[in-house]
Amino acid sequence: AIFKAPDSVGEADNALDTRIDQLEAFVSAGSLWLDNVGDLSIGEIVGYVKPVAPAGGIYAELFDDVDALADSAGLIQEEIGIFTRDTLDISNVGDLTLFSASVSQSDVLIDVSGSILDNPEVLIGRDIIAPDALLVASNAVGADGNEIETLLNRLEGRAGSGGFFVDDSMGLVIGDVTAQQGGADVGLGNTGLDVDGTIRVTTTGFMTVLEDVVSNDADVTLQSVDSPLLDDPLAVYLANIGTLINPAIIPQT
């Protein structure tokens, strides 16, 4: 499925119910709420033919200014599978595999009954780009040797015996996620990282741990490489995305 909307897809208290294998989306001025059943891949939809834009209005602007789908690799350094200006909230019964970047100018909430995985065939690019992310999986978030690659300000999450593996860039805070879901702050119900298996989180910048990092049955590794050159790069990155798409459509952060 490919969703394009100038406002939102689904609602905070009434998510779109789907049974799909692949998803790409572009929501220029709103959020995406989705409840899916079955293993789900973000990105890599092939055979997409861009339809003819209707005359006039915001839909014409969207068609003219950006195609954030499989043929948009030149838009930013990596392909965008999903872009939302506000909350990106996906609940999935099964595994969720990130083939291309999920980008939000607000927060990313992913909750799956299986694992959140990085496509092993994609060797470059980031999987999640957002100010905040709350990643919850019954089994694993990422894998040893194939981490979820992120550009975040703040991270929280839970996982089972499969572990929690995240490779961040340019500085990270663990905790203090204020993610809104259905009008409630779901970050308040989560405290840092709580995982049954191994935890390994790295970042090429500062790392600040504000909340507990707990592995119930395995090891915890937190690694950072600090640099004075890394001064809030996420805001710059997201602003650049907005500029490249169309600053009239996507307000700058």
Phi, psi and chi 1 to 4 in degrees:
 res  aa     phi    psi   chi1   chi2   chi3   chi4
   1 ALA       -  143.7      -      -      -      -
   2 ILE  -124.8  120.7  -62.0  170.8      -      -
   3 PHE  -110.6  131.4  -61.3  120.9      -      -
   4 LYS  -130.2  127.0  -80.5 -171.3  171.7 -177.3
   5 ALA  -148.8  140.6      -      -      -      -
   6 PRO   -75.8  -18.5   25.8  -33.5      -      -
   7 ASP  -116.6  -95.8 -170.3    0.3      -      -
   8 SER  -136.0  159.6  -69.9      -      -      -
   9 VAL  -115.3  116.2  175.6      -      -      -
  10 GLY    76.6 -177.2      -      -      -      -
  11 GLU  -134.7  161.1  -62.6  175.7  -55.5      -
  12 ALA   -58.2  -39.0      -      -      -      -
  13 ASP  -107.4   14.6   56.3   -5.3      -      -
  14 ASN  -154.8   71.0 -171.5   22.1      -      -
  15 ALA   -65.5  154.4      -      -      -      -
  16 LEU   -71.8  124.0 -168.8   67.7      -      -
  17 ASP   -91.8  124.3  -65.0  -42.6      -      -
  18 THR  -136.0  162.9   61.3      -      -      -
  19 ARG  -136.9   82.0 -171.2 -177.7  -67.4  -92.5
  20 ILE  -129.3  159.2   55.5  178.6      -      -
  21 ASP   -96.5  -33.9  -63.6  -28.8      -      -
  22 GLN  -134.6  147.6  -70.1  179.6  -77.6      -
  23 LEU  -142.6  136.4  171.6   66.5      -      -
  24 GLU  -137.7  149.6  -66.9 -171.9   -1.5      -
  25 ALA  -157.1  150.3      -      -      -      -
  26 PHE  -137.2  112.3  177.2   70.8      -      -
  27 VAL  -121.4  103.0 -175.3      -      -      -
  28 SER   -73.8  -27.2   63.0      -      -      -
  29 ALA  -142.4   34.1      -      -      -      -
  30 GLY  -163.3 -153.8      -      -      -      -
  31 SER  -119.7  168.9  -58.0      -      -      -
  32 LEU  -129.9  122.1 -176.2  149.9      -      -
  33 TRP  -119.9  122.2  -69.1  -82.3      -      -
  34 LEU  -140.9  132.0 -174.9   78.4      -      -
  35 ASP  -115.1  114.7  -71.1  -13.0      -      -
  36 ASN  -118.4  152.3 -171.9   64.8      -      -
  37 VAL  -119.3  125.2  175.6      -      -      -
  38 GLY   110.2  156.7      -      -      -      -
  39 ASP   -57.4  135.6  -68.6  -14.4      -      -
  40 LEU  -128.4  135.7  177.9   64.0      -      -
  41 SER  -113.8  136.8  -62.3      -      -      -
  42 ILE   -99.3  118.3  -55.7  -60.9      -      -
  43 GLY    94.2 -179.1      -      -      -      -
  44 GLU    66.4   28.2  -71.6  -69.8  -63.7      -
  45 ILE   -76.9  123.0  -67.0 -179.2      -      -
  46 VAL  -109.0  160.2  -63.3      -      -      -
  47 GLY    80.1   13.3      -      -      -      -
  48 TYR   -75.2  129.7  167.0   70.9      -      -
  49 VAL  -114.3  119.6  177.5      -      -      -
  50 LYS   -67.2  122.6 -176.1  175.2  178.8  178.6
  51 PRO   -72.2  167.0   26.9  -33.4      -      -
  52 VAL   -75.8  132.1  176.8      -      -      -
  53 ALA   -72.1  138.1      -      -      -      -
  54 PRO   -67.8  155.6   24.5  -31.7      -      -
  55 ALA   -75.7  130.9      -      -      -      -
  56 GLY    75.2  165.7      -      -      -      -
  57 GLY    80.7  179.0      -      -      -      -
  58 ILE   -67.4  -28.8 -172.1  169.9      -      -
  59 TYR   -63.7  -39.9  -65.9   99.9      -      -
  60 ALA   -63.8  -39.3      -      -      -      -
  61 GLU   -62.0  -42.2  -67.7 -179.5    2.2      -
  62 LEU   -62.7  -45.5  -71.0  174.0      -      -
  63 PHE   -63.7  -39.4  -82.4   95.5      -      -
  64 ASP   -73.2  -37.5  -70.0  -18.4      -      -
  65 ASP   -93.8  -25.5  -69.4  -43.7      -      -
  66 VAL  -160.2  144.6   65.5      -      -      -
  67 ASP  -128.4   91.1 -179.5   10.1      -      -
  68 ALA   -85.2   54.0      -      -      -      -
  69 LEU  -129.0 -153.5  -60.5  170.0      -      -
  70 ALA   -65.3  -18.6      -      -      -      -
  71 ASP  -102.3   20.3   59.5  -10.0      -      -
  72 SER  -107.8   25.4   65.8      -      -      -
  73 ALA   -60.2  -25.6      -      -      -      -
  74 GLY   -79.4   -9.6      -      -      -      -
  75 LEU   -62.7  -51.2 -177.3   64.6      -      -
  76 ILE  -133.3 -174.0   56.0  174.0      -      -
  77 GLN   -63.5  -31.1  -68.5  179.5  -12.9      -
  78 GLU  -126.1  159.3   60.9  -90.9   12.0      -
  79 GLU   -64.9  142.4  176.7 -173.6  -30.5      -
  80 ILE   -96.1  123.3  -64.2  178.8      -      -
  81 GLY   -88.8  -42.8      -      -      -      -
  82 ILE  -134.0  134.7  -64.2  176.6      -      -
  83 PHE  -128.8  127.7  176.5   87.6      -      -
  84 THR  -132.2  144.3   65.6      -      -      -
  85 ARG   -74.0  -36.6 -169.1 -166.7   66.7  178.5
  86 ASP  -112.0 -150.6  -61.2  -35.8      -      -
  87 THR   -58.9  136.6  -62.0      -      -      -
  88 LEU  -113.0  111.4  168.6   57.4      -      -
  89 ASP  -128.4  111.2 -174.5  -18.5      -      -
  90 ILE  -125.0  124.2  -61.9  176.2      -      -
  91 SER  -111.5  132.7  -65.2      -      -      -
  92 ASN  -137.1  131.9 -166.8   62.5      -      -
  93 VAL   -90.5   98.7  178.1      -      -      -
  94 GLY   130.8 -169.8      -      -      -      -
  95 ASP   -81.8  153.6  -67.6  -20.0      -      -
  96 LEU  -125.5  122.4 -175.0  145.6      -      -
  97 THR  -112.3  129.5  -57.4      -      -      -
  98 LEU   -96.3  104.9  -65.0  157.7      -      -
  99 PHE   -87.8  -28.2  -80.6   78.6      -      -
 100 SER  -148.8  170.0   50.3      -      -      -
 101 ALA   -66.8  137.7      -      -      -      -
 102 SER  -101.2  117.4  -65.9      -      -      -
 103 VAL  -118.3  129.5  179.2      -      -      -
 104 SER  -136.7  143.0  170.5      -      -      -
 105 GLN   -90.5    7.4  -69.6 -174.6  -85.2      -
 106 SER  -125.5 -103.5  179.9      -      -      -
 107 ASP  -135.1  154.8   42.1   63.4      -      -
 108 VAL  -114.9  122.4  172.0      -      -      -
 109 LEU  -118.9  117.0  -45.7  175.9      -      -
 110 ILE  -126.8  125.8  -60.3  177.4      -      -
 111 ASP  -133.9  116.3 -174.6  -14.7      -      -
 112 VAL  -129.9  153.2  -55.1      -      -      -
 113 SER   -85.4   -8.1   66.3      -      -      -
 114 GLY  -115.0 -111.8      -      -      -      -
 115 SER  -129.9  152.0  -62.9      -      -      -
 116 ILE   -99.0  117.4  -58.2  170.5      -      -
 117 LEU  -123.4  152.1  -57.5  170.1      -      -
 118 ASP   -97.3  134.7  176.5   32.7      -      -
 119 ASN   -62.7  120.4  174.0   30.9      -      -
 120 PRO   -67.9  -15.5   23.4  -33.4      -      -
 121 GLU   -84.4  -16.2  -62.5  177.7    2.7      -
 122 VAL   -95.9  110.7  178.2      -      -      -
 123 LEU   -96.0  -11.1  -58.5  178.8      -      -
 124 ILE  -129.1  166.7   59.1  174.2      -      -
 125 GLY    90.8  169.5      -      -      -      -
 126 ARG  -108.8  155.1  -62.0 -179.9  178.2   92.5
 127 ASP   -92.4  -39.3  -61.5  -51.0      -      -
 128 ILE  -136.2  128.8  -60.4  172.5      -      -
 129 ILE  -128.9  114.5  -58.3  167.1      -      -
 130 ALA  -170.2  162.1      -      -      -      -
 131 PRO   -64.8  -46.0  -24.0   35.2      -      -
 132 ASP  -127.8  147.2  -69.4   -0.4      -      -
 133 ALA  -142.2  134.9      -      -      -      -
 134 LEU  -120.3  110.8  175.0   58.4      -      -
 135 LEU  -113.5  119.4  -51.9  178.5      -      -
 136 VAL  -127.9  127.7  177.9      -      -      -
 137 ALA  -142.8  139.3      -      -      -      -
 138 SER   -65.8  -32.5  -64.2      -      -      -
 139 ASN  -105.6  -75.4 -177.1   33.2      -      -
 140 ALA  -141.4  150.9      -      -      -      -
 141 VAL  -113.1  111.1  173.4      -      -      -
 142 GLY    71.7 -170.9      -      -      -      -
 143 ALA  -150.5  157.0      -      -      -      -
 144 ASP   -62.4  115.6 -171.8    7.5      -      -
 145 GLY    92.2   -6.8      -      -      -      -
 146 ASN  -146.3   69.6 -166.1   24.1      -      -
 147 GLU   -72.4  159.9  -60.5   81.4   -0.2      -
 148 ILE   -75.5  122.8  -59.8  -61.9      -      -
 149 GLU   -97.5  127.8  -69.5  141.1   -5.1      -
 150 THR  -132.9  161.5   65.4      -      -      -
 151 LEU  -132.1   96.2  178.0   59.1      -      -
 152 LEU  -129.4  161.4  -57.6  170.3      -      -
 153 ASN   -92.1  -44.9  -75.1  -20.1      -      -
 154 ARG  -135.6  144.0  -68.1  169.2  -67.5  -86.5
 155 LEU  -137.5  137.1  170.8   67.7      -      -
 156 GLU  -141.0  161.7  -66.6 -171.6   28.8      -
 157 GLY   179.7  169.5      -      -      -      -
 158 ARG  -138.4  149.9  -57.9 -169.3  -59.4  -86.4
 159 ALA  -157.5  166.8      -      -      -      -
 160 GLY   -95.0 -144.4      -      -      -      -
 161 SER   -70.9  -15.6   59.2      -      -      -
 162 GLY   -72.5  -15.5      -      -      -      -
 163 GLY    94.8  178.3      -      -      -      -
 164 PHE  -135.8  110.8 -165.7   99.4      -      -
 165 PHE  -128.1  111.7  -57.7   90.0      -      -
 166 VAL  -132.7  133.9  169.8      -      -      -
 167 ASP  -117.8  101.8 -174.9    7.2      -      -
 168 ASP   -97.2  165.3 -175.1   67.9      -      -
 169 SER  -126.2  137.9  -63.1      -      -      -
 170 MET    73.1   32.5  -57.5 -176.6 -177.4      -
 171 GLY   101.9  142.1      -      -      -      -
 172 LEU  -153.5  140.6 -177.9   66.1      -      -
 173 VAL  -110.3  128.4  173.1      -      -      -
 174 ILE   -96.2  115.2  -63.6  176.9      -      -
 175 GLY   109.1  177.3      -      -      -      -
 176 ASP    66.7   27.2 -162.0   31.1      -      -
 177 VAL   -80.1  126.4  170.5      -      -      -
 178 THR  -115.3   63.3   56.7      -      -      -
 179 ALA   -86.5  128.4      -      -      -      -
 180 GLN   -93.5  130.7  -63.9  -65.1  -44.9      -
 181 GLN  -141.4  115.7 -172.8  177.5   53.1      -
 182 GLY    61.5   30.9      -      -      -      -
 183 GLY    84.2   -2.5      -      -      -      -
 184 ALA  -112.9  150.8      -      -      -      -
 185 ASP   -85.5   98.1 -176.8    0.4      -      -
 186 VAL   -72.3  -16.2  -67.2      -      -      -
 187 GLY   -64.4  -28.3      -      -      -      -
 188 LEU   -67.1  -27.4  -68.8  175.3      -      -
 189 GLY   -84.7   -0.8      -      -      -      -
 190 ASN  -122.7  142.2 -163.4   79.8      -      -
 191 THR  -124.2   97.1   54.2      -      -      -
 192 GLY    65.6 -124.0      -      -      -      -
 193 LEU  -121.1  128.4  -58.1  178.0      -      -
 194 ASP  -132.5  108.1 -172.8   -6.8      -      -
 195 VAL  -136.7  142.1 -179.6      -      -      -
 196 ASP   -75.2  -38.2  -70.1  -23.5      -      -
 197 GLY   -98.0 -156.4      -      -      -      -
 198 THR   -66.3  140.4  -60.7      -      -      -
 199 ILE  -114.8  126.8  -62.8  175.3      -      -
 200 ARG  -140.3  114.5 -172.4  171.0   69.0 -116.1
 201 VAL  -126.4  127.0  177.9      -      -      -
 202 THR  -126.1  154.9   65.5      -      -      -
 203 THR  -149.9  146.5 -175.0      -      -      -
 204 THR   -92.6   54.2   55.7      -      -      -
 205 GLY  -172.8 -163.8      -      -      -      -
 206 PHE   -64.5  157.9   70.2   90.7      -      -
 207 MET  -134.2  125.4 -178.7 -179.3  -67.7      -
 208 THR  -117.4  126.1  -57.6      -      -      -
 209 VAL  -105.0  106.9  179.5      -      -      -
 210 LEU   -97.7  -21.5  -65.8 -178.6      -      -
 211 GLU  -132.7  169.9  -62.1 -178.0   11.8      -
 212 ASP   -62.2  144.1  -66.3  -16.0      -      -
 213 VAL  -120.4  109.3  176.5      -      -      -
 214 VAL  -127.2  124.6  177.5      -      -      -
 215 SER  -109.0  123.6  171.2      -      -      -
 216 ASN   -76.2  -26.9  -62.5  -52.2      -      -
 217 ASP  -135.9    5.1  -61.0  -48.2      -      -
 218 ALA  -147.8 -161.8      -      -      -      -
 219 ASP   -93.4  158.6  -63.4  -28.7      -      -
 220 VAL  -121.5  128.2  173.2      -      -      -
 221 THR  -127.1  120.4  -58.4      -      -      -
 222 LEU  -119.5  124.8  -55.6  177.3      -      -
 223 GLN  -135.2  134.5 -178.9  179.4    8.7      -
 224 SER  -137.8  151.8   67.7      -      -      -
 225 VAL  -124.8  102.7  180.0      -      -      -
 226 ASP   -77.8  155.3 -157.5   -4.3      -      -
 227 SER  -156.1  134.1  170.9      -      -      -
 228 PRO   -69.1  -11.8   25.8  -34.8      -      -
 229 LEU   -80.0  -14.0  -60.5  177.6      -      -
 230 LEU   -92.1   91.3  -58.2  174.6      -      -
 231 ASP  -117.0   93.2 -177.5   15.3      -      -
 232 ASP    48.8   56.1 -162.1   13.8      -      -
 233 PRO   -68.9  -24.0   28.3  -35.9      -      -
 234 LEU   -63.1  -43.1  178.8   62.2      -      -
 235 ALA   -60.8  -40.5      -      -      -      -
 236 VAL   -65.1  -43.4  175.7      -      -      -
 237 TYR   -61.8  -49.4 -165.8   96.3      -      -
 238 LEU   -65.1  -37.7  -70.4  172.7      -      -
 239 ALA   -63.1  -38.9      -      -      -      -
 240 ASN   -64.6  -38.7  -74.0  -19.1      -      -
 241 ILE   -60.8  -46.4  -67.3  175.6      -      -
 242 GLY   -60.4  -40.2      -      -      -      -
 243 THR   -65.4  -42.0  -60.0      -      -      -
 244 LEU   -68.1  -33.5  -74.6  167.5      -      -
 245 ILE   -76.0  -67.1  -67.4  175.2      -      -
 246 ASN   176.4  108.0 -176.1  -21.7      -      -
 247 PRO   -62.2  -19.7   20.6  -31.7      -      -
 248 ALA   -75.1  -24.2      -      -      -      -
 249 ILE   -93.3  -41.0  -64.0  176.1      -      -
 250 ILE  -114.0  110.1  -59.6  175.4      -      -
 251 PRO   -60.3  143.0  -20.4   31.0      -      -
 252 GLN   -77.5  147.1  -56.1  -57.4  -65.7      -
 253 THR   -85.7      -   55.6      -      -      -
